[in-house]
Amino acid sequence: MSSLPDDVLLQVLEMGNKTRRLDHRDLCNLAMVNSQFNELSNDSSLWATLLSRDFPSSHYPSSEPPSKSLYRKKFEEEKMAAPEARKYLLPSSPVRCFPQ
């Protein structure tokens, strides 16, 4: 793989990203392979696609370019908001799905 130029590898990653074959976990795992993949997986175009796909209603400031750290911030916001939203959707008493 190291014999392939960065622009070719980036095109492969973009294709996987746009066809939903790559997600944020895949990019984070790729970053741990080596320094070349670490650099490629931090490309802002990849994270822009993921941001628009995974957080379509979110808007990010134009002063802050799409990045892994911005994705992480949005992901954490969603994760924190989810229990708050569930509080209003779930019945007040717990429902047992499985008999004990």
C-alpha positions as CSV (number, residue, x, y, z in Angstrom):
1,M,0.0,0.0,0.0
2,S,2.8,2.4,0.7
3,S,3.7,2.3,-3.0
4,L,0.4,4.0,-3.8
5,P,0.5,7.8,-3.9
6,D,-1.5,9.6,-1.2
7,D,-3.9,11.1,-3.7
8,V,-4.9,7.6,-4.9
9,L,-5.4,6.4,-1.3
10,L,-7.4,9.5,-0.5
11,Q,-9.7,8.8,-3.4
12,V,-10.2,5.3,-2.2
13,L,-11.1,6.6,1.3
14,E,-13.4,9.2,-0.2
15,M,-15.2,6.5,-2.3
16,G,-15.6,4.3,0.8
17,N,-16.9,7.3,2.8
18,K,-19.4,8.4,0.2
19,T,-20.7,4.9,-0.4
20,R,-21.1,4.4,3.4
21,R,-18.6,1.6,3.5
22,L,-16.4,3.7,5.9
23,D,-17.5,5.5,9.0
24,H,-15.9,7.4,11.8
25,R,-14.7,4.3,13.6
26,D,-13.0,3.0,10.4
27,L,-11.2,6.3,9.9
28,C,-10.0,6.3,13.5
29,N,-8.8,2.7,13.2
30,L,-6.9,3.6,10.0
31,A,-5.2,6.5,11.8
32,M,-3.5,3.9,14.0
33,V,-2.0,1.9,11.1
34,N,0.9,4.2,10.3
35,S,1.8,7.9,9.9
36,Q,0.7,7.9,6.3
37,F,-2.8,6.7,7.1
38,N,-2.9,8.9,10.1
39,E,-2.4,11.9,7.9
40,L,-4.9,10.7,5.3
41,S,-7.6,9.9,7.8
42,N,-7.5,13.4,9.1
43,D,-8.3,14.9,5.7
44,S,-11.1,17.5,6.1
45,S,-13.1,16.3,3.0
46,L,-13.6,12.9,4.7
47,W,-14.8,14.5,7.9
48,A,-17.0,17.0,6.0
49,T,-18.8,14.0,4.4
50,L,-19.2,12.3,7.7
51,L,-20.5,15.4,9.4
52,S,-23.1,16.1,6.8
53,R,-24.1,12.4,6.7
54,D,-24.2,11.7,10.4
55,F,-25.4,15.1,11.7
56,P,-27.5,16.5,8.8
57,S,-29.4,19.0,11.0
58,S,-26.2,20.4,12.6
59,H,-24.5,23.4,11.4
60,Y,-20.9,24.1,12.0
61,P,-19.3,27.5,11.8
62,S,-17.4,28.3,8.6
63,S,-14.5,29.5,10.8
64,E,-14.1,25.9,12.0
65,P,-13.2,23.6,9.1
66,P,-14.6,20.0,9.2
67,S,-12.2,17.9,11.2
68,K,-12.0,14.8,13.4
69,S,-12.1,17.0,16.5
70,L,-15.3,18.8,15.2
71,Y,-16.9,15.4,14.5
72,R,-15.9,14.2,18.0
73,K,-17.5,17.3,19.5
74,K,-20.8,16.8,17.6
75,F,-20.7,13.1,18.5
76,E,-20.3,13.9,22.2
77,E,-23.1,16.5,22.0
78,E,-25.4,13.9,20.4
79,K,-24.4,11.3,23.0
80,M,-25.2,13.7,25.9
81,A,-28.5,14.8,24.3
82,A,-29.7,11.3,23.7
83,P,-30.4,10.3,27.4
84,E,-32.1,13.7,27.9
85,A,-34.4,13.1,24.9
86,R,-35.1,9.5,26.0
87,K,-36.2,10.7,29.4
88,Y,-39.3,12.3,27.7
89,L,-40.0,9.3,25.4
90,L,-39.8,6.4,27.8
91,P,-42.4,5.5,30.4
92,S,-41.6,6.5,33.9
93,S,-41.4,2.9,35.2
94,P,-38.9,0.6,33.5
95,V,-40.3,-2.0,31.1
96,R,-38.7,-5.4,31.4
97,C,-37.9,-6.8,28.0
98,F,-36.5,-10.1,29.3
99,P,-37.9,-12.2,32.1
100,Q,-35.5,-12.7,35.0
